[in-house]
Amino acid sequence: MILVITPEVMVPDETEIINQMFQEGLDLLHIRKPQITRNEMSDFIRKIDSSFYPQLVLHTHSELGEDYGISRFHVREKDRQEKKYKPFKEGNIISTSVHSITSYNSLEKEWEYAFISPFFPSISKKGYGANSTVVREIKHRNNTGVKLIALGGIDQGNIGEALNAGADGAALLGAVWEDNNPLDVFRKCRKNVLL
């Protein structure tokens, strides 16, 4: 399973690139744009082909889910710990983020999957994750009810390593959006997973 997370700020032709990624096999798109307004988010969603709405995951403006038939929501680690997700979990698919295998192992089955990061040193946040032990800790995974998605520093060169280490999928961010040809990077990552 390959997921892509949007960059926090808009990039040229972003929704056009996203539509192309979906056409080429993108499983899920996480829309993470914490600074945009409700109207800007609505405009962003409308530029994505509606046939892909079931594959969109909202990080903010969850109230738009009903307007667009989006039933996937991502909950920040802090909001999960404070139980802020409880009001809208019924009938929806929820995911969250963790930063240790201990936190991951303690997740209840109500979560479809969890990002665990930083898996490798971050591409977009220079210096972040350089000393991460997540890759080594993954062997202590004992939660079989929640999928584990590797996040952080994933690119076409190491996506296979992430999956071989025990991740159920990988999330792409910096490798895709910091490249001049995001679609090409996505294609290479997907190809390396399918080999």
C-alpha positions as CSV (number, residue, x, y, z in Angstrom):
1,M,0.0,0.0,0.0
2,I,1.4,3.4,-1.0
3,L,0.1,6.6,0.5
4,V,1.0,10.1,-0.4
5,I,0.7,13.1,2.0
6,T,0.2,16.5,0.5
7,P,2.8,19.2,1.2
8,E,1.7,21.8,3.8
9,V,1.8,24.6,1.2
10,M,0.4,24.4,-2.4
11,V,2.7,23.4,-5.2
12,P,2.0,24.2,-8.9
13,D,-0.4,21.8,-10.6
14,E,-0.8,19.9,-7.3
15,T,-4.3,18.5,-7.9
16,E,-3.5,17.7,-11.5
17,I,-0.5,15.6,-10.3
18,I,-2.6,14.0,-7.6
19,N,-5.2,12.9,-10.2
20,Q,-2.5,11.4,-12.3
21,M,-1.1,9.5,-9.3
22,F,-4.5,8.1,-8.6
23,Q,-4.9,7.0,-12.2
24,E,-1.5,5.2,-11.8
25,G,-2.4,3.3,-8.7
26,L,-2.1,5.6,-5.6
27,D,-4.0,3.9,-2.8
28,L,-4.7,6.8,-0.5
29,L,-4.0,10.6,-0.4
30,H,-3.7,12.3,3.0
31,I,-4.6,16.0,2.6
32,R,-2.5,17.7,5.3
33,K,-2.7,21.4,4.9
34,P,-3.0,22.8,8.4
35,Q,-3.0,26.5,7.3
36,I,-5.7,26.5,4.7
37,T,-9.3,27.7,5.3
38,R,-12.4,25.7,4.9
39,N,-13.2,27.3,1.5
40,E,-9.6,26.7,0.3
41,M,-9.9,23.1,1.3
42,S,-13.2,22.7,-0.4
43,D,-11.7,24.2,-3.6
44,F,-8.8,21.8,-3.3
45,I,-11.1,18.8,-3.0
46,R,-13.2,19.9,-5.9
47,K,-10.2,19.8,-8.2
48,I,-9.6,16.2,-7.5
49,D,-11.7,13.7,-9.6
50,S,-14.7,12.8,-7.5
51,S,-14.2,9.1,-8.3
52,F,-11.2,9.3,-6.0
53,Y,-13.0,10.8,-3.0
54,P,-13.3,7.5,-1.2
55,Q,-9.4,7.4,-1.3
56,L,-9.0,10.9,0.3
57,V,-8.1,11.2,4.0
58,L,-8.7,14.6,5.7
59,H,-6.4,15.8,8.5
60,T,-8.4,19.0,9.0
61,H,-11.9,20.4,8.2
62,S,-13.4,17.0,8.8
63,E,-16.8,18.7,8.5
64,L,-16.3,18.7,4.7
65,G,-16.3,14.9,4.7
66,E,-20.1,14.8,4.7
67,D,-20.2,17.3,1.8
68,Y,-17.9,15.2,-0.4
69,G,-18.6,11.7,0.8
70,I,-15.2,11.4,2.4
71,S,-15.2,9.0,5.3
72,R,-11.5,8.7,6.1
73,F,-10.0,10.9,8.8
74,H,-6.5,11.2,10.2
75,V,-6.1,12.0,13.9
76,R,-3.0,13.6,15.3
77,E,-1.2,11.7,18.1
78,K,-2.1,14.4,20.6
79,D,-5.8,14.4,19.6
80,R,-5.9,10.6,19.9
81,Q,-4.5,10.8,23.4
82,E,-7.1,13.4,24.3
83,K,-9.9,11.3,22.8
84,K,-10.9,14.1,20.5
85,Y,-11.7,11.7,17.6
86,K,-14.5,9.9,19.4
87,P,-17.4,12.1,18.1
88,F,-16.7,11.2,14.4
89,K,-15.3,7.7,14.5
90,E,-18.7,6.0,14.0
91,G,-19.2,5.0,10.4
92,N,-15.8,6.4,9.4
93,I,-12.3,5.0,8.9
94,I,-9.7,6.5,11.1
95,S,-5.9,6.5,11.1
96,T,-3.4,8.1,13.5
97,S,0.3,8.7,14.0
98,V,2.8,7.2,16.5
99,H,6.5,7.7,17.1
100,S,7.4,4.4,18.9
101,I,6.6,0.8,18.5
102,T,5.3,0.8,22.1
103,S,2.7,3.4,21.2
104,Y,1.8,1.4,18.1
105,N,1.4,-1.8,19.9
106,S,-1.1,-0.2,22.3
107,L,-3.5,1.0,19.6
108,E,-7.0,-0.4,19.7
109,K,-8.5,-2.1,16.6
110,E,-10.6,1.0,15.9
111,W,-7.6,2.4,13.9
112,E,-7.3,1.1,10.4
113,Y,-3.6,2.0,10.3
114,A,-1.0,4.2,11.9
115,F,1.9,6.1,10.5
116,I,5.1,5.3,12.4
117,S,7.9,7.9,12.0
118,P,10.6,8.8,11.5
119,F,11.3,5.5,9.7
120,F,14.4,7.0,7.9
121,P,16.0,10.4,8.2
122,S,13.5,12.9,6.9
123,I,13.8,14.4,3.3
124,S,11.7,17.5,4.0
125,K,12.8,18.2,7.6
126,K,16.6,18.2,7.3
127,G,18.3,16.5,10.3
128,Y,15.0,15.1,11.6
129,G,15.1,11.3,12.2
130,A,18.8,10.9,11.8
131,N,19.0,9.0,15.1
132,S,15.6,7.2,14.9
133,T,15.5,3.6,16.0
134,V,12.1,2.9,14.5
135,V,13.5,0.5,11.9
136,R,15.2,-1.6,14.5
137,E,12.2,-1.5,16.9
138,I,9.7,-2.8,14.3
139,K,10.7,-6.4,15.1
140,H,8.9,-5.8,18.5
141,R,5.6,-5.3,16.7
142,N,2.9,-7.4,18.2
143,N,-0.2,-5.5,17.2
144,T,-1.9,-7.4,14.4
145,G,-5.2,-5.5,14.4
146,V,-3.8,-2.2,13.0
147,K,-1.8,-1.8,9.8
148,L,1.6,-0.1,10.2
149,I,2.6,2.5,7.6
150,A,6.2,3.7,7.4
151,L,6.7,7.4,7.2
152,G,9.7,9.6,7.0
153,G,12.5,9.6,4.5
154,I,10.8,7.1,2.2
155,D,11.9,7.2,-1.4
156,Q,12.4,4.9,-4.4
157,G,15.7,3.7,-3.0
158,N,14.4,2.5,0.4
159,I,10.7,1.8,0.0
160,G,11.4,-1.9,-0.5
161,E,13.5,-1.9,2.7
162,A,10.7,-0.4,4.7
163,L,8.3,-3.0,3.6
164,N,10.8,-5.8,4.1
165,A,11.4,-4.6,7.6
166,G,7.7,-5.3,8.4
167,A,5.7,-2.2,7.4
168,D,2.4,-2.9,5.7
169,G,2.7,0.2,3.5
170,A,4.7,3.4,3.1
171,A,3.8,7.0,3.0
172,L,5.5,9.4,0.6
173,L,6.0,13.1,1.3
174,G,9.3,14.8,0.8
175,A,10.6,12.5,-1.9
176,V,7.6,13.3,-4.1
177,W,7.0,16.9,-3.5
178,E,10.6,18.1,-3.3
179,D,11.4,16.6,-6.7
180,N,10.8,18.5,-9.9
181,N,8.8,15.5,-11.2
182,P,6.6,14.2,-8.4
183,L,4.7,11.9,-10.7
184,D,7.9,10.2,-11.8
185,V,9.1,9.6,-8.2
186,F,5.7,8.1,-7.4
187,R,5.9,5.8,-10.4
188,K,9.4,4.6,-9.4
189,C,8.3,4.0,-5.8
190,R,5.3,2.0,-6.9
191,K,7.4,0.0,-9.4
192,N,9.9,-0.9,-6.7
193,V,7.0,-2.1,-4.4
194,L,5.5,-4.2,-7.2
195,L,8.8,-6.0,-8.0
